[in-house]
Structures are given as structure tokens and as C-alpha cells.
Amino acid sequence: MSDDAPSKSHGRLTIRPSLKPRELMEEPRLVQGAWTARVITLFPDAFPGTLGLSLTGKALEYGLWQLDVLDLRSFGTGKHRTVDDTPAGGGAGMVLRPDVVADALADADRGEERARWPWIYLSPRGKPFDQEAARRFSACDGITLLCGRFEGVDQRVLDHHDIEEISLGDFVLTGGEIAAQALIDATVRLIPRVLGNQESTEEESFSEGLLEFPQYTRPPVWQGRAIPEVLHSGHHAKIATWRKAMAGRLTKERRPDLWRAYCAKHGRDPNEDREL
């Protein structure tokens, strides 16, 4: 190849020449078609947070996914950039204004098809987030997340834009930023090439509707507790059977709701003691 031949971009949207070492560059590489999390928040400095660490952080650096954070305060009204007001009908706290949120959503809207790019509001009253939802989101092109604060968001803007509400659990946080990071982490790790071994996502908790089986590693005996003998047998079929049985047992004991759903799906009596 000639020295004058242009270099290939390998699918990147842009290549920015820089004298800085790659690890010191402020912006991650951009890869064509990478899954994108677009986050609307009053606290943009909260991101990437833990998403910038470990495997999700490396994947972000390598451009396997992208993070686009919008500061809700910049869409506020008046010289003080007000984003909230008192609740209609009275009550404690403040509510995010519909016009402010609508302007932020309009800026976040790049014309993507909603079926391929869901809009989500993190809310304790939303539908519980689970592994199936993570799989659904990972199959999309990206996601827009609205992080609430105070007493929440004016209902009219949620209804107007048909925004899906998602809850992390039956508890209340001071804002949606932590929930957004958890949702993004659970979703990003399902994107191909993010994890070193993609098979691990097929064996972990909830992959088949069951909790994950117990895991062990060296030393073989610790504090008088030995690794189950079957795991030393080298008999892969027996190991698989043991793991499936342990997953069923743990699910039945700790999450009877998941166990009943699993049994209903596979046409078996949840009170039976037979192995899976």
C-alpha cells in the first residue's frame, strides 16, 4: 500500500487527530450505528459515573455504545432557568414543568423511530424493570431516559409524548440518575462484544426465568467448606444438571413469584419436588 493512501476508519463516524495519548482524549471514539443512551437530567455531572468503569467503560471508550447527556436546566425559563413549580392542588415539594421537559425532549428527538428508540421516564410507579426489558432495549437502536426530580414530572407531558414509565423497584430515590445508570448498565452488557464472554449472559440470573446457580472458585476448601464434588468431576452433563437443579431450588426458596411463573411457562406444578 502506498504511503499516500488514505487510512480506513473501520466504521467510525469521525477520526479526530490528536497529539494526546488515546487514554487522555476527552471524547470516546464514535462507531457507526452504536447503541446510544440519551439522558435528560438536572445533574449531567452524574454521568457516566459507574458506567465509565470496568467493561461498560471500556465499551464506551471503544465506541460500542454511546452516551449523550442533556442538561435539563439549560431548558429552564427566565434568567434563573427555572425548571419546576408548586404542585397543582397544593402539597409538598415541586414538580418539573411540562413546557421545560417538552423543550428538552424536542431537543433530544433526532427523528428516530419510536419503536426502535423508546422514551423512558424513571419513576417508582412505573412497570418494574427486568431482564426481559433489558433485552428489549438492547435490541433497539438507542433509548432516551428522562430523570425525574422533586415530586416528579407534570403528567401532561408524559401523556402527550406517550412516554413509558419504568421502575427499578418498590422504593423511592431522590432522582432518576441512579436508576438510569442501572438500566443502562443492564442493557449495555447485552450488546454484542461488550462482555468478553457473551455466553455468561446466557447462564446468569433471569436468563431462563430462574436465579443463577451458586458459583465457586479456588481454593478448593475454604474455612472448612469444600466446593461441591460434582464441579470437580469433569462430567459436563452432570455439572449442567446440578446447576439447573440448584437454580430451581434457589428460585423456589427466594423468589416464589419467579418460580410460579417458570412452572406456568413449562407446564409443571410449582409444588412438585422433582428436578428440573
MIKOL-684603 format. One record per residue (C-alpha): x, y, z; residue in three letters; residue number from 0. Coordinates in pm, 1 decimal. Example, Ala and Ser with C-alpha at 12.3 -4.5 7.8 and 13.67 -1.06 7.14 Angstrom:
<atom east="1230.0" north="-450.0" up="780.0" type="ALA" seq="0"/>
<atom east="1367.0" north="-106.0" up="714.0" type="SER" seq="1"/>
END
This chain:
<atom east="0.0" north="0.0" up="0.0" type="MET" seq="0"/>
<atom east="126.3" north="346.2" up="-86.9" type="SER" seq="1"/>
<atom east="225.0" north="579.5" up="194.3" type="ASP" seq="2"/>
<atom east="-12.0" north="834.5" up="38.8" type="ASP" seq="3"/>
<atom east="-316.3" north="604.3" up="55.9" type="ALA" seq="4"/>
<atom east="-587.0" north="724.8" up="297.5" type="PRO" seq="5"/>
<atom east="-630.9" north="521.9" up="614.4" type="SER" seq="6"/>
<atom east="-957.7" north="338.6" up="676.3" type="LYS" seq="7"/>
<atom east="-1191.1" north="449.5" up="954.4" type="SER" seq="8"/>
<atom east="-1322.0" north="99.1" up="1032.4" type="HIS" seq="9"/>
<atom east="-1676.5" north="220.7" up="1071.6" type="GLY" seq="10"/>
<atom east="-1610.0" north="522.7" up="1289.2" type="ARG" seq="11"/>
<atom east="-1816.7" north="831.7" up="1224.1" type="LEU" seq="12"/>
<atom east="-1518.9" north="1058.4" up="1280.5" type="THR" seq="13"/>
<atom east="-1148.1" north="1036.3" up="1338.9" type="ILE" seq="14"/>
<atom east="-1002.7" north="1327.5" up="1532.9" type="ARG" seq="15"/>
<atom east="-623.4" north="1371.1" up="1500.6" type="PRO" seq="16"/>
<atom east="-462.0" north="1444.7" up="1834.8" type="SER" seq="17"/>
<atom east="-118.3" north="1453.6" up="1990.8" type="LEU" seq="18"/>
<atom east="-265.3" north="1324.9" up="2318.0" type="LYS" seq="19"/>
<atom east="-240.5" north="956.0" up="2412.3" type="PRO" seq="20"/>
<atom east="-572.5" north="779.2" up="2349.3" type="ARG" seq="21"/>
<atom east="-643.0" north="726.6" up="2719.8" type="GLU" seq="22"/>
<atom east="-623.1" north="1102.2" up="2777.3" type="LEU" seq="23"/>
<atom east="-861.3" north="1200.7" up="2499.4" type="MET" seq="24"/>
<atom east="-1174.4" north="1367.3" up="2633.9" type="GLU" seq="25"/>
<atom east="-1413.1" north="1220.3" up="2377.5" type="GLU" seq="26"/>
<atom east="-1465.5" north="849.2" up="2308.7" type="PRO" seq="27"/>
<atom east="-1440.1" north="709.8" up="1958.9" type="ARG" seq="28"/>
<atom east="-1762.9" north="712.8" up="1762.1" type="LEU" seq="29"/>
<atom east="-1872.2" north="396.8" up="1580.5" type="VAL" seq="30"/>
<atom east="-2136.7" north="396.8" up="1311.0" type="GLN" seq="31"/>
<atom east="-2467.4" north="261.0" up="1439.1" type="GLY" seq="32"/>
<atom east="-2358.1" north="222.3" up="1801.6" type="ALA" seq="33"/>
<atom east="-2636.6" north="185.0" up="2058.0" type="TRP" seq="34"/>
<atom east="-2691.6" north="521.1" up="2229.4" type="THR" seq="35"/>
<atom east="-2825.9" north="620.1" up="2570.3" type="ALA" seq="36"/>
<atom east="-2961.3" north="975.8" up="2560.6" type="ARG" seq="37"/>
<atom east="-3018.8" north="1104.4" up="2915.1" type="VAL" seq="38"/>
<atom east="-3209.5" north="1416.9" up="3021.1" type="ILE" seq="39"/>
<atom east="-3107.6" north="1518.5" up="3372.4" type="THR" seq="40"/>
<atom east="-3062.1" north="1812.0" up="3607.5" type="LEU" seq="41"/>
<atom east="-2728.6" north="1660.9" up="3709.5" type="PHE" seq="42"/>
<atom east="-2525.5" north="1589.2" up="3395.3" type="PRO" seq="43"/>
<atom east="-2209.5" north="1555.3" up="3603.2" type="ASP" seq="44"/>
<atom east="-2353.5" north="1231.7" up="3743.4" type="ALA" seq="45"/>
<atom east="-2271.1" north="1067.2" up="3410.7" type="PHE" seq="46"/>
<atom east="-2104.1" north="846.8" up="3310.7" type="PRO" seq="47"/>
<atom east="-2046.7" north="767.5" up="3679.3" type="GLY" seq="48"/>
<atom east="-2006.4" north="393.2" up="3727.0" type="THR" seq="49"/>
<atom east="-2087.5" north="345.5" up="3358.1" type="LEU" seq="50"/>
<atom east="-1738.4" north="473.1" up="3284.7" type="GLY" seq="51"/>
<atom east="-1578.9" north="189.4" up="3478.9" type="LEU" seq="52"/>
<atom east="-1491.4" north="-171.7" up="3400.4" type="SER" seq="53"/>
<atom east="-1642.7" north="-337.2" up="3092.6" type="LEU" seq="54"/>
<atom east="-1909.9" north="-74.2" up="3025.5" type="THR" seq="55"/>
<atom east="-1644.3" north="195.8" up="3045.4" type="GLY" seq="56"/>
<atom east="-1414.2" north="15.5" up="2804.5" type="LYS" seq="57"/>
<atom east="-1705.6" north="-42.8" up="2567.3" type="ALA" seq="58"/>
<atom east="-1789.5" north="327.5" up="2587.8" type="LEU" seq="59"/>
<atom east="-1428.6" north="418.9" up="2511.0" type="GLU" seq="60"/>
<atom east="-1419.2" north="177.8" up="2216.2" type="TYR" seq="61"/>
<atom east="-1743.9" north="316.4" up="2078.0" type="GLY" seq="62"/>
<atom east="-1953.1" north="0.0" up="2119.3" type="LEU" seq="63"/>
<atom east="-2216.4" north="225.5" up="2277.6" type="TRP" seq="64"/>
<atom east="-2253.4" north="599.7" up="2321.2" type="GLN" seq="65"/>
<atom east="-2372.4" north="830.8" up="2597.9" type="LEU" seq="66"/>
<atom east="-2542.7" north="1161.2" up="2518.5" type="ASP" seq="67"/>
<atom east="-2631.6" north="1370.2" up="2825.8" type="VAL" seq="68"/>
<atom east="-2864.0" north="1672.3" up="2806.6" type="LEU" seq="69"/>
<atom east="-2876.3" north="1926.6" up="3089.2" type="ASP" seq="70"/>
<atom east="-3242.9" north="1990.2" up="3173.8" type="LEU" seq="71"/>
<atom east="-3151.0" north="2317.2" up="3344.3" type="ARG" seq="72"/>
<atom east="-3048.8" north="2469.4" up="3010.6" type="SER" seq="73"/>
<atom east="-3414.1" north="2449.6" up="2901.7" type="PHE" seq="74"/>
<atom east="-3541.4" north="2631.7" up="3211.2" type="GLY" seq="75"/>
<atom east="-3743.1" north="2953.9" up="3197.6" type="THR" seq="76"/>
<atom east="-3636.5" north="3306.8" up="3291.7" type="GLY" seq="77"/>
<atom east="-3298.3" north="3434.4" up="3394.8" type="LYS" seq="78"/>
<atom east="-3276.8" north="3175.6" up="3671.7" type="HIS" seq="79"/>
<atom east="-3350.3" north="2884.6" up="3435.8" type="ARG" seq="80"/>
<atom east="-3645.5" north="2767.5" up="3647.2" type="THR" seq="81"/>
<atom east="-3746.2" north="2408.5" up="3578.0" type="VAL" seq="82"/>
<atom east="-4013.6" north="2342.7" up="3842.3" type="ASP" seq="83"/>
<atom east="-4318.3" north="2487.9" up="4016.4" type="ASP" seq="84"/>
<atom east="-4551.5" north="2408.2" up="4304.9" type="THR" seq="85"/>
<atom east="-4796.4" north="2116.0" up="4270.6" type="PRO" seq="86"/>
<atom east="-5144.8" north="2199.5" up="4142.6" type="ALA" seq="87"/>
<atom east="-5392.8" north="2144.2" up="4426.4" type="GLY" seq="88"/>
<atom east="-5125.9" north="2203.0" up="4689.8" type="GLY" seq="89"/>
<atom east="-4888.9" north="1972.5" up="4865.1" type="GLY" seq="90"/>
<atom east="-4522.7" north="1941.9" up="4948.9" type="ALA" seq="91"/>
<atom east="-4233.8" north="1960.7" up="4706.4" type="GLY" seq="92"/>
<atom east="-4204.9" north="2081.6" up="4349.0" type="MET" seq="93"/>
<atom east="-4297.1" north="1939.0" up="4008.9" type="VAL" seq="94"/>
<atom east="-4097.9" north="1960.3" up="3685.5" type="LEU" seq="95"/>
<atom east="-4278.4" north="2187.6" up="3440.2" type="ARG" seq="96"/>
<atom east="-4425.6" north="2034.2" up="3123.3" type="PRO" seq="97"/>
<atom east="-4300.0" north="2310.2" up="2893.8" type="ASP" seq="98"/>
<atom east="-3942.9" north="2275.1" up="3018.3" type="VAL" seq="99"/>
<atom east="-3945.7" north="1897.4" up="2986.9" type="VAL" seq="100"/>
<atom east="-4110.5" north="1920.3" up="2643.7" type="ALA" seq="101"/>
<atom east="-3835.4" north="2151.0" up="2517.2" type="ASP" seq="102"/>
<atom east="-3569.6" north="1907.6" up="2640.4" type="ALA" seq="103"/>
<atom east="-3748.2" north="1616.2" up="2473.4" type="LEU" seq="104"/>
<atom east="-3774.6" north="1811.9" up="2149.5" type="ALA" seq="105"/>
<atom east="-3400.6" north="1871.7" up="2156.5" type="ASP" seq="106"/>
<atom east="-3338.6" north="1503.7" up="2229.1" type="ALA" seq="107"/>
<atom east="-3561.7" north="1393.2" up="1942.5" type="ASP" seq="108"/>
<atom east="-3344.2" north="1328.2" up="1636.1" type="ARG" seq="109"/>
<atom east="-3629.2" north="1181.1" up="1434.5" type="GLY" seq="110"/>
<atom east="-3568.4" north="819.8" up="1533.5" type="GLU" seq="111"/>
<atom east="-3850.0" north="569.2" up="1502.7" type="GLU" seq="112"/>
<atom east="-4002.1" north="526.3" up="1849.5" type="ARG" seq="113"/>
<atom east="-4032.0" north="150.0" up="1802.9" type="ALA" seq="114"/>
<atom east="-3653.8" north="143.1" up="1764.0" type="ARG" seq="115"/>
<atom east="-3583.5" north="420.8" up="2014.1" type="TRP" seq="116"/>
<atom east="-3804.5" north="412.9" up="2328.7" type="PRO" seq="117"/>
<atom east="-3858.8" north="715.3" up="2551.9" type="TRP" seq="118"/>
<atom east="-3848.8" north="622.3" up="2919.5" type="ILE" seq="119"/>
<atom east="-3926.7" north="810.4" up="3239.9" type="TYR" seq="120"/>
<atom east="-3766.3" north="658.9" up="3550.8" type="LEU" seq="121"/>
<atom east="-4046.9" north="650.7" up="3806.7" type="SER" seq="122"/>
<atom east="-4127.7" north="439.5" up="4117.2" type="PRO" seq="123"/>
<atom east="-4482.1" north="397.0" up="3986.8" type="ARG" seq="124"/>
<atom east="-4366.2" north="256.0" up="3652.3" type="GLY" seq="125"/>
<atom east="-4359.8" north="-101.1" up="3528.7" type="LYS" seq="126"/>
<atom east="-4086.0" north="-298.8" up="3708.3" type="PRO" seq="127"/>
<atom east="-3760.8" north="-319.8" up="3514.4" type="PHE" seq="128"/>
<atom east="-3645.4" north="-676.1" up="3449.1" type="ASP" seq="129"/>
<atom east="-3408.3" north="-876.7" up="3232.2" type="GLN" seq="130"/>
<atom east="-3666.0" north="-906.6" up="2955.4" type="GLU" seq="131"/>
<atom east="-3690.4" north="-527.2" up="2938.0" type="ALA" seq="132"/>
<atom east="-3310.3" north="-504.0" up="2923.6" type="ALA" seq="133"/>
<atom east="-3309.7" north="-746.1" up="2630.0" type="ARG" seq="134"/>
<atom east="-3581.7" north="-544.5" up="2458.2" type="ARG" seq="135"/>
<atom east="-3391.9" north="-218.5" up="2499.3" type="PHE" seq="136"/>
<atom east="-3059.9" north="-371.3" up="2387.7" type="SER" seq="137"/>
<atom east="-3224.8" north="-477.5" up="2061.1" type="ALA" seq="138"/>
<atom east="-3320.7" north="-115.4" up="1987.6" type="CYS" seq="139"/>
<atom east="-3101.5" north="149.8" up="1826.8" type="ASP" seq="140"/>
<atom east="-3093.7" north="350.6" up="2147.2" type="GLY" seq="141"/>
<atom east="-3303.4" north="489.8" up="2429.1" type="ILE" seq="142"/>
<atom east="-3395.0" north="830.2" up="2571.9" type="THR" seq="143"/>
<atom east="-3417.4" north="844.3" up="2950.8" type="LEU" seq="144"/>
<atom east="-3585.1" north="1123.7" up="3147.0" type="LEU" seq="145"/>
<atom east="-3455.6" north="1150.2" up="3503.4" type="CYS" seq="146"/>
<atom east="-3715.3" north="1293.0" up="3740.0" type="GLY" seq="147"/>
<atom east="-3652.8" north="1503.1" up="4049.0" type="ARG" seq="148"/>
<atom east="-3856.7" north="1654.6" up="4332.2" type="PHE" seq="149"/>
<atom east="-4216.7" north="1524.0" up="4327.9" type="GLU" seq="150"/>
<atom east="-4192.0" north="1413.9" up="3966.6" type="GLY" seq="151"/>
<atom east="-4290.5" north="1538.1" up="3621.7" type="VAL" seq="152"/>
<atom east="-4614.1" north="1706.7" up="3510.6" type="ASP" seq="153"/>
<atom east="-4835.1" north="1422.4" up="3387.0" type="GLN" seq="154"/>
<atom east="-4942.4" north="1611.6" up="3074.6" type="ARG" seq="155"/>
<atom east="-4601.5" north="1595.2" up="2909.0" type="VAL" seq="156"/>
<atom east="-4576.0" north="1222.2" up="2980.7" type="LEU" seq="157"/>
<atom east="-4919.0" north="1161.2" up="2827.9" type="ASP" seq="158"/>
<atom east="-4858.5" north="1391.0" up="2531.4" type="HIS" seq="159"/>
<atom east="-4540.7" north="1209.4" up="2429.1" type="HIS" seq="160"/>
<atom east="-4663.8" north="864.1" up="2532.1" type="ASP" seq="161"/>
<atom east="-4357.0" north="810.6" up="2749.8" type="ILE" seq="162"/>
<atom east="-4312.2" north="467.8" up="2905.1" type="GLU" seq="163"/>
<atom east="-4260.6" north="466.9" up="3282.3" type="GLU" seq="164"/>
<atom east="-4009.5" north="220.9" up="3428.2" type="ILE" seq="165"/>
<atom east="-3943.0" north="147.8" up="3796.0" type="SER" seq="166"/>
<atom east="-3628.9" north="-0.3" up="3945.5" type="LEU" seq="167"/>
<atom east="-3821.9" north="-138.1" up="4242.2" type="GLY" seq="168"/>
<atom east="-4064.7" north="-65.8" up="4522.5" type="ASP" seq="169"/>
<atom east="-3865.1" north="215.8" up="4677.8" type="PHE" seq="170"/>
<atom east="-3809.6" north="587.3" up="4619.7" type="VAL" seq="171"/>
<atom east="-3483.3" north="755.9" up="4518.3" type="LEU" seq="172"/>
<atom east="-3409.1" north="1128.7" up="4527.6" type="THR" seq="173"/>
<atom east="-3385.2" north="1129.9" up="4149.4" type="GLY" seq="174"/>
<atom east="-3373.9" north="913.8" up="3840.5" type="GLY" seq="175"/>
<atom east="-2999.3" north="928.5" up="3777.2" type="GLU" seq="176"/>
<atom east="-2906.5" north="615.3" up="3974.2" type="ILE" seq="177"/>
<atom east="-3197.5" north="426.1" up="3820.4" type="ALA" seq="178"/>
<atom east="-3093.9" north="542.2" up="3472.9" type="ALA" seq="179"/>
<atom east="-2739.1" north="417.2" up="3525.7" type="GLN" seq="180"/>
<atom east="-2865.8" north="79.9" up="3646.5" type="ALA" seq="181"/>
<atom east="-3096.1" north="46.0" up="3344.9" type="LEU" seq="182"/>
<atom east="-2819.2" north="145.1" up="3103.7" type="ILE" seq="183"/>
<atom east="-2570.3" north="-95.2" up="3263.9" type="ASP" seq="184"/>
<atom east="-2811.7" north="-388.7" up="3247.8" type="ALA" seq="185"/>
<atom east="-2885.4" north="-308.1" up="2883.8" type="THR" seq="186"/>
<atom east="-2536.6" north="-227.2" up="2755.6" type="VAL" seq="187"/>
<atom east="-2387.0" north="-552.8" up="2884.4" type="ARG" seq="188"/>
<atom east="-2621.6" north="-741.3" up="2649.2" type="LEU" seq="189"/>
<atom east="-2483.1" north="-563.2" up="2343.7" type="ILE" seq="190"/>
<atom east="-2252.5" north="-794.5" up="2143.3" type="PRO" seq="191"/>
<atom east="-1878.5" north="-757.2" up="2218.0" type="ARG" seq="192"/>
<atom east="-1933.5" north="-554.5" up="2538.0" type="VAL" seq="193"/>
<atom east="-1865.5" north="-857.0" up="2759.2" type="LEU" seq="194"/>
<atom east="-1554.8" north="-1062.4" up="2696.1" type="GLY" seq="195"/>
<atom east="-1759.7" north="-1384.0" up="2707.2" type="ASN" seq="196"/>
<atom east="-2111.4" north="-1334.0" up="2575.1" type="GLN" seq="197"/>
<atom east="-2207.6" north="-1683.4" up="2693.4" type="GLU" seq="198"/>
<atom east="-2204.9" north="-1554.5" up="3050.7" type="SER" seq="199"/>
<atom east="-2525.4" north="-1362.2" up="2981.3" type="THR" seq="200"/>
<atom east="-2695.6" north="-1689.8" up="2892.0" type="GLU" seq="201"/>
<atom east="-2619.5" north="-1855.2" up="3227.1" type="GLU" seq="202"/>
<atom east="-2676.2" north="-1573.3" up="3473.2" type="GLU" seq="203"/>
<atom east="-2982.6" north="-1491.8" up="3682.4" type="SER" seq="204"/>
<atom east="-3312.2" north="-1442.4" up="3496.5" type="PHE" seq="205"/>
<atom east="-3173.8" north="-1565.9" up="3163.1" type="SER" seq="206"/>
<atom east="-3422.8" north="-1854.6" up="3170.2" type="GLU" seq="207"/>
<atom east="-3656.3" north="-1714.0" up="3433.1" type="GLY" seq="208"/>
<atom east="-3452.3" north="-1863.3" up="3719.0" type="LEU" seq="209"/>
<atom east="-3196.0" north="-1725.6" up="3960.6" type="LEU" seq="210"/>
<atom east="-2836.2" north="-1814.9" up="3888.3" type="GLU" seq="211"/>
<atom east="-2681.6" north="-2125.5" up="4042.3" type="PHE" seq="212"/>
<atom east="-2405.2" north="-2083.9" up="4307.3" type="PRO" seq="213"/>
<atom east="-2055.0" north="-2011.1" up="4180.0" type="GLN" seq="214"/>
<atom east="-1722.9" north="-2135.6" up="4324.5" type="TYR" seq="215"/>
<atom east="-1351.6" north="-2091.4" up="4258.8" type="THR" seq="216"/>
<atom east="-1015.6" north="-2169.2" up="4421.6" type="ARG" seq="217"/>
<atom east="-916.1" north="-2262.8" up="4686.4" type="PRO" seq="218"/>
<atom east="-1099.7" north="-2597.4" up="4677.3" type="PRO" seq="219"/>
<atom east="-1153.0" north="-2584.9" up="5055.5" type="VAL" seq="220"/>
<atom east="-1204.5" north="-2258.9" up="5243.3" type="TRP" seq="221"/>
<atom east="-1294.2" north="-2223.9" up="5612.9" type="GLN" seq="222"/>
<atom east="-1378.0" north="-2593.6" up="5614.2" type="GLY" seq="223"/>
<atom east="-1621.0" north="-2554.1" up="5323.0" type="ARG" seq="224"/>
<atom east="-1545.7" north="-2757.2" up="5010.2" type="ALA" seq="225"/>
<atom east="-1652.2" north="-2694.3" up="4654.1" type="ILE" seq="226"/>
<atom east="-1928.0" north="-2944.2" up="4558.7" type="PRO" seq="227"/>
<atom east="-1765.2" north="-3261.8" up="4428.9" type="GLU" seq="228"/>
<atom east="-1964.8" north="-3266.5" up="4106.1" type="VAL" seq="229"/>
<atom east="-1786.8" north="-2949.3" up="3992.5" type="LEU" seq="230"/>
<atom east="-1454.1" north="-3137.1" up="4006.0" type="HIS" seq="231"/>
<atom east="-1588.3" north="-3433.9" up="3809.9" type="SER" seq="232"/>
<atom east="-1523.0" north="-3300.3" up="3461.8" type="GLY" seq="233"/>
<atom east="-1857.4" north="-3455.0" up="3360.8" type="HIS" seq="234"/>
<atom east="-2022.4" north="-3165.9" up="3178.4" type="HIS" seq="235"/>
<atom east="-2368.8" north="-3322.5" up="3162.1" type="ALA" seq="236"/>
<atom east="-2372.7" north="-3387.7" up="3538.0" type="LYS" seq="237"/>
<atom east="-2246.6" north="-3036.1" up="3606.8" type="ILE" seq="238"/>
<atom east="-2520.5" north="-2887.9" up="3387.0" type="ALA" seq="239"/>
<atom east="-2783.8" north="-3097.1" up="3565.2" type="THR" seq="240"/>
<atom east="-2655.8" north="-2990.4" up="3907.4" type="TRP" seq="241"/>
<atom east="-2652.8" north="-2623.7" up="3810.4" type="ARG" seq="242"/>
<atom east="-3006.3" north="-2639.2" up="3674.3" type="LYS" seq="243"/>
<atom east="-3128.6" north="-2812.5" up="3991.1" type="ALA" seq="244"/>
<atom east="-2959.7" north="-2554.1" up="4214.3" type="MET" seq="245"/>
<atom east="-3104.0" north="-2268.4" up="4008.5" type="ALA" seq="246"/>
<atom east="-3451.1" north="-2414.3" up="4052.2" type="GLY" seq="247"/>
<atom east="-3404.3" north="-2470.3" up="4424.5" type="ARG" seq="248"/>
<atom east="-3278.8" north="-2116.9" up="4488.6" type="LEU" seq="249"/>
<atom east="-3556.2" north="-1963.3" up="4281.1" type="THR" seq="250"/>
<atom east="-3823.1" north="-2164.9" up="4462.2" type="LYS" seq="251"/>
<atom east="-3684.6" north="-2063.7" up="4803.8" type="GLU" seq="252"/>
<atom east="-3601.1" north="-1698.3" up="4740.4" type="ARG" seq="253"/>
<atom east="-3831.2" north="-1585.3" up="4460.2" type="ARG" seq="254"/>
<atom east="-4154.3" north="-1790.5" up="4467.9" type="PRO" seq="255"/>
<atom east="-4306.8" north="-1540.7" up="4224.1" type="ASP" seq="256"/>
<atom east="-4042.3" north="-1622.7" up="3962.5" type="LEU" seq="257"/>
<atom east="-4074.1" north="-1992.9" up="4040.0" type="TRP" seq="258"/>
<atom east="-4450.4" north="-1990.5" up="3980.8" type="ARG" seq="259"/>
<atom east="-4401.8" north="-1804.3" up="3652.7" type="ALA" seq="260"/>
<atom east="-4134.3" north="-2051.7" up="3542.5" type="TYR" seq="261"/>
<atom east="-4352.9" north="-2350.7" up="3625.8" type="CYS" seq="262"/>
<atom east="-4653.4" north="-2199.7" up="3447.4" type="ALA" seq="263"/>
<atom east="-4441.7" north="-2143.1" up="3137.6" type="LYS" seq="264"/>
<atom east="-4311.8" north="-2501.6" up="3140.1" type="HIS" seq="265"/>
<atom east="-4639.8" north="-2666.9" up="3239.9" type="GLY" seq="266"/>
<atom east="-4541.6" north="-2807.5" up="3577.4" type="ARG" seq="267"/>
<atom east="-4675.1" north="-2794.3" up="3932.2" type="ASP" seq="268"/>
<atom east="-4475.6" north="-2541.4" up="4140.8" type="PRO" seq="269"/>
<atom east="-4525.6" north="-2761.4" up="4449.5" type="ASN" seq="270"/>
<atom east="-4359.8" north="-3064.5" up="4295.4" type="GLU" seq="271"/>
<atom east="-4017.2" north="-3160.1" up="4427.4" type="ASP" seq="272"/>
<atom east="-3891.3" north="-3332.0" up="4113.8" type="ARG" seq="273"/>
<atom east="-3578.4" north="-3196.5" up="3949.1" type="GLU" seq="274"/>
<atom east="-3597.3" north="-2954.9" up="3656.0" type="LEU" seq="275"/>
END
